[in-house]
């Protein structure tokens, strides 16, 4: 695989994990030398565009004793390999796509490996092997002459000779049961108490940051000497944590909202790189405000993969929503609030029951579920995000990480590539949380109103991030 061309090097220089991405590309070349890289511009469903690296080639598929080469295209997002590629079938003029379980009418490929992507356990090599296996069970291409019959036995004979010329940090198998809470005040104290009540921890370190406007409370913890709790003002006490919860804020008296947020960003610059260095295998859980922006900032400053930097986001609202739907409206299905933690947040429901052993999925937007979700939202009115309630929410997420529970939480995470979102933004998406961090649930088609709210949030979050000095 020739990665030395000036155009490819220019694209790779924009990738956030360039060295890791190059290593992955070299592995792909060793196993699938026919996959050729080239730079191009990808257009997302929201009409935004981005210069990315794509791989074009064919994969060998055996069917009914014969071998065929299926043309595919993989677009590597600039956070690759920590986010999965966008995978497409690229049929020739004489081919037709057979829509099925793993391929839609436009050729977009959907596989369990994409749905549950978790680098470094996941890789393009593993994904391509899974693709081959699934296509051998249900071939997604046939000739146009057989489109009416949809007969997979009549796959194009010439496909067998088809050629395409077109041109970090290790995840631990287990996390430690040490938790650090950074930042004092009511929220920091609420997190400490809630984690002690909810989670089994060997040690809980509470670090009261002098620069934070939410300082205070650590003296009382020292006076009453709670078991397993260490109080400190030194970040080094957090070393070796499995979960690091950051509640610190540094609000200033600035008049401009951008300048107020910038004060918090400046505080993070002193905290986040050190915390990531001291606990390189930790899941970092952000509760500072505005949570979506500060989670994005923490990810940028930490150097950790996006799967291990998440924000508390809409998790509290989601838990309340599921409770209201189950108790008041008798739906018995989990639901989540997704998007920006603002008036633009929207509700979605699972199509899997609460007690099912099957991993949950987001149900596509429908006229039947919207009235239920709207009613549940109405019942949730006047329930503010108080410190103790946010602390309970954070403790629940922490417990899912420490026990590798694989529970689905709506947490603020990298939304780029989810549901056709092209911009690098963080907001809440349903994620399966475990010892290795977060795994996003697959995106689905939403109603026009809900989709419009998410797009508005993408624009506003992107605009604010562009004005910050990170």
N, C-alpha and C positions, 0 to 999 in steps of 0.2 A: 504494500500500500504506500503510494507516494504521498507523503505529507510535507514534502519539502518545497512545493511550489509557493511562490510569493502570495498568491491569492488565498490559498488554504491557510498559510501561516498567519495572514492578516485576520482571517475569520477566527482562527483558534486563539489568537491573542485576546479576543473579547470574551472568551469562555472563562467562567469564574473559577473552574477547577481544571485549568489547561493541562497541567502535567498528568493528572489522573485521567483526563479525557484521552490524551495521547496514548497512555498505557493501554486503555481499553480498545482504542482503534488498532493498536498493534496486535492485541489478542485476536480481534476480529479477523485481521489479515492472515494470521497463522491458520485459523480454522476455516474461514470463508474468504479465500483470496480473491474471489470474483466480485466481492462487494467493493465498489470503487467510490472514493470520496470526491465531492466537488462542492464549491461554494454556490449558494443561490439565495433567493429571497423568498421566505415563506409568508403567505397571507393567512392570518387567523380569521376565525369566523366573525370577529368583531371589526374586520377590515384593517386592523393594524398589521404592519409588516415588520419583519426582522431578518437581517442577514444571518444565515445559519449554514452549517455544514450538513450535507445530505449524503447518504450512501445509496447507490444504485447497483443492482445486481440481480441475480436469480438464485433461487433455492431449489435443490433437487427434491422432487416429490414422487414417490412411487405409488402407482394406483393400478390395481388389477394386473399386476405383473409387469407393468411398463413404467419407465422413468420419464419424468417431465421436468422442465425447468420453468418455475413460475417467477415472472418479473415482479420485483418489489422495490419499494423506496422507503428509506428511513430518514426522518429529519431529526437531528440531534439538537435539542434545546440548549441554550447557553449555560444551563446549570447541569448538563449531562456530566457524569453518569449518575448523579443523584436524583435526577428525574428521568422518566422513561422516554424513549423516542416516540415520535408520531409515525405510525406504520401504515403504509398504503400499498395496495395492489396497483400495478401500472400495466394494465392490459394493452396489447397491441390493437391495431385497427380491426383485426379479424377475430378478436376475443370478446366475450361478454362476461360480465361478473355475475356469478350466481349468488345472490344475497342469501345469507344463512346466519347461523349462530355466531360466527366469528368474523364476518365481513358484512358491511352494510352496502347499500346500493351504489354508493360513491367510491367504494373500494377501501374505506377506512377499516383497519384491522383491529379487532378487540380480542384479547386473550387474558386468561387469568394472570399470566406473568406481568402484563401491563397493569392490570387492576391492582395487583399486590406488590408492585415494584418496591424493592428495598435493597439498594446498593450497600455493601458489596455482595450480598447473597444473590442479587439479581444482576444479570449482565446481558448484553446483546447476544453473545454466543448462546447462552441458555435460552434466550427468547427465540432466536432463530430455530433452534432445535425443537422447541415447543411448537413453533409455527409449522414446521415440517410435519410433525406428528399430527397436529389438528387438520392440516390440509390433506393428509393421506386418509383421514377418516371421512372428510367431507370436502372434496375438491371445490374451490370457489371460482373456477374458470371453466368455460366451455366455448365452443366455436359458435359464431353467430348463426350458422346454419342449423344448429340444434337448440336455439334459444327457446323455441316453442315447447320442445319436449323436456328441456332442462335435464337432459340425461348425462350424468357425469361419465358414463362409459365412453362418450364420444368427445372426449377432450381433444384439443388440437394435436394432430400428429407432429406438426413442426415445432411444437413447444419443446420437444426433447432436445432440439439443437439451437434453441434461442440463445442469443448472446446480447448483453447490454453493454454498449460502448460509452454511454453518456457518463460524460463525466458529471483533608481526607484523613479521613481519619477512620481507623478500623473500628467496627462496631463490636462490642463485647457480646458474648453469648448470654451473659447475665450481668445485671447492674448491682452495685453495692447498695446496702440499705442505710447509707449515710445520706442525709438531706441537709442542704444549707439554704437558709432564708436570708436574702440580702435586702436590708432596708427595714427600718423600725416603723413606728407609728401604729395606728389601729389595724391597717391591713396586714402588716408584718406580724403583729401579735396574733391576729385572727388566723393567719396561715400556720403559725407555730402551734397554736392550740388545736386547730382542726387536724393537722397532720399527726400530732400526738394521739388524738382520739381515733383517727381513721386508719392510720398506717402502723405497721410493725417496723420500727426503725432501731438500728443499733445506736445511732447518734444523730441528734438534730442540732445543727449549729445556727445560731441567730446572730447575724452581724449587723450592727447598728451603724450606718454610714453617716459620718459627721456632716458631709456635704448635702445630704438629702433633707428636703423639707419635711419628710415623713419620719423623722428620727424620734427616738424616745421609746420608753417601755422596757428597755433592756435591764434597767436597774431593778425593777420589780422581779424579773426572772432570776436575777442574781440573788436577790434577797431570799426568795422562797425555794431556790435550789431544786428545780424540777428534775426528775430522773431523766437521763439520756440527753439533757439539754446543756449545751455549752454556749455561753455568751461571749462574744468577742467584738473587737473593733478592727481586727486584722483580717484581710481577705485570705491570707494563707491558711487560716483555720478551716477554710472550705475544701481544702485539697482532698481529692479522692472521693468526692461526692457522686452519688448515683443520679441525684436530681438536684438542680440548683434553681431555686425560685427567686426571681428578682422583682421586688415590690418598690424599689427606691424611685422617688421622683425628686426633681430639683426645680420646681416651679419658681419662676421669677416674677417680678413686678412689671415686666415688659408689656407694652400695650398690644403689640402685634402677636397674633397667634403663632405665626411662624417662629418668631423670636422666643416665645415661651417654650415651644417644642424643641427649638435648638438648644436651649438651656439643658433640657433633659438629655439630648443627644450628646452634649459635651460631658455630662456626668457619666453617661454610658461609656464614653471613650476611655475613662479612667478605670472602669469596672470590668467590662465584658471581656476584653482580651486577656486580662489577668485571670478571670474566673475560668475561661476556656482552657488556659494553660494549666491551671491547677487541677482541673477535673476534665481531662480531654475525652473521657468516655461517658460524660454526664449527658442527661437530657436537660436542656435549659428551658425553664418555664417562665415566661414573661407576664407580669401583671401590672407593670408601669403604664401610665397613660400618655398619649392615646395608644391603646394596646396593639393595634394593627401596625401602626407606624413604628413603634418601639420594638416590636418583634422583628420587623424587617431590618431595623437598624442593628439589633443584636446579632442577627444572622450575618449581616455584612461585616460587623466588627469582630465576630468570634472566629471566623474561618471554619466553623463546624458545618457539616452537611445540613440541608434544610429539614431533613427528617428529625433532627435532634435539637431544633430551636423552634419552639411553638409558643403561642400566646394563649392566655386564658380565654380570650375572645368571647364567643357566644355560648360557651359551655353551660353557664348558669341558666341562661334563657332556655337552652335546649332541654336541660333536665326539668325545668319547670313546665315546658311545653309538653314533654312526654307524660309527665305526671297528670297534668290537666286533661290531656286526651284520654289517658287510661282511666282515671278516676271519675271525671265528670262526663266524658263523652263516650266512654266504653269502647275505645277503638282497639286497645291491646296491641298497638304497634308503636315502635319507637319513632320519634320525630326529632328534627334538629332545626335550630335557627342558624342560618348561614349568611355569609357576607360581612360587610363592615359593621363594627359595633356602633351603629348609628340608626337613624330613622330609615335607612335604606336596607336594613336587614330583612330577610325573608324566611319563611318557614317551608320545610320540605318534610315528607313522611317516607318511612321505609315501606317496602312491599313485603317484608318478612315480619312475622309475629314476634312479640317480646320474648317468648320462651323458646324460640327456635334455635337449634344448634348450627344452622346455616349462617354464614356471614351476611350481615345486613346489606341491602342495596337501596339506593334512593329510587323511589318510584317516579316515573315521568310525571310532569305536571298534568293534572286532569281536572275536569269540572266537578268531579265527585269529591275529591280531597280538599279543594280550595275552601269550600264553606266550613268544613270541619276545622281547618287550620285558622281561618279568620275568626271563628267562634272561640277557639282556644286562646288566640292572641287577645281577644276582648276580655276573656276571663283572667288573663295575666296582668291586665292594666293595674297601675299603681303599686306594682311590686318593684321597688328600686333595687339597685345593686349595692347593698350595705356591705360594710367590711366583713362582718362575720359570715354573710352568705357567700361572698366571693371567696373567702377563706375555705369554706366547706367545698366549694367547687374545685378550687386548686388542690385541696387534699384528695379529692376523688380522682383527679387526673394523676396526681403523684402516686396514689395507690395502684393505679393501672400500670404505671411504669415499673414500680418496685416489685410487683407480683407477676409481671408479664401477663396481665389479665386479658389483653386483646379486646378491651371494651372500646366501643365507638364513641368518641367525644367530638363535639364541634369546637375545634381549636383553630387559632389563627396560624396559618402556614402559607408556604409559597403556593400561590394559586396559578402561577404561569403554567400554561399547558392544560389546565383543568377546564373542561367545558368550553374549549375554544378561546380561552383568555390568552392574549399574546403578550401583555405587559407584565413586567416583573413587579407584582404586588403581593402583599400578604393580607388575607382576610380569612374568616372562619369557614372551614369546610369539614364535613364529617371525616374523621380519621380514626383508624384503629390504633390505639395506643398500647405499647408494650415496652419491654426492656430495651429494644433498639430504637425507640422513638415512635414516629408516626408513619402510617401508611394510608394514603388518601383513598376514600371510596371513589369509584368512577363517576364522572359527571354525567348528567342526563339533560334532556330537553326540559326547560322550564316554561311556564306560562309567560306571555309577553310582558305582563306587569312585573313579575319577579325578575325576568332576564334584564329588563330595563333598569331596575334598581341596582343590580349587580354591575352593569356597565357604567352607571353613574358613579358608583363607588370606585371602580377601576380608574376612572378619569380623575376623581378628586384625590385619591390616594397617590396616584402617579404625580399629579401636580405638586402636592405637598412634599413628597420625597425629593423632587427635582430642585426644591428650594432649600433643602437642608445641606449642611456641610458635615458629612459623615466621617 
